């Protein structure tokens, strides 16, 4: 898809937020440090200009490093950090559901080529990320599951196109994770994580913190690890101040 590189602009904005430490909470939940996130963002941006050939013949296929390889690697890493086996299974299930919904939208309600412009009354660049982000969050629920489902769900569109062209021997060119798919993959992941963060944060504030009753012990331990890491990363005077406030509160409750 040719057009304004909204995916690249979104990545640059996120890079600025990460650099100034404004995305620390989200990265904590994704088990990423600020430095690791900046390296990944740089890899996506630089990799968007690199295509690796996969197949040559009737169908010329390649995979984009920034829009294909890096998102797949990141999704696998985030999946490996899932708090429980249930979350792992939910992330896989959400990916399948998201891919199915996005494929139905793109192949039935829109043009056969999901990245082709000028044939739809709404640009797929905006429709697909919104649909993928919403579906990924509703089914995946957690931030990690939503991110995995959104990015891999959209990426599946190119993989399906690749398999269809190869199996039918149709002449054509496919760039997995490149062209319009690049923008859609980036925006889908952002929308899914934003929905999970905004709705999840609102729910936690309303209930006074993350729910711990009837939750798996592995998940509770993971939440405690995040709290400990964030506490240890604070300057000494802030830790002392929080300790003093906690002691005062405990004394008042006695």
Helices and strands as residue ranges (DSSP letters): H 6-19, H 24-29, H 34-47, E 51-55, E 59-64, I 65-69, H 70-80, H 85-104, I 105-109, H 124-140, H 143-168, E 172-176, H 180-206, H 217-232, H 236-253
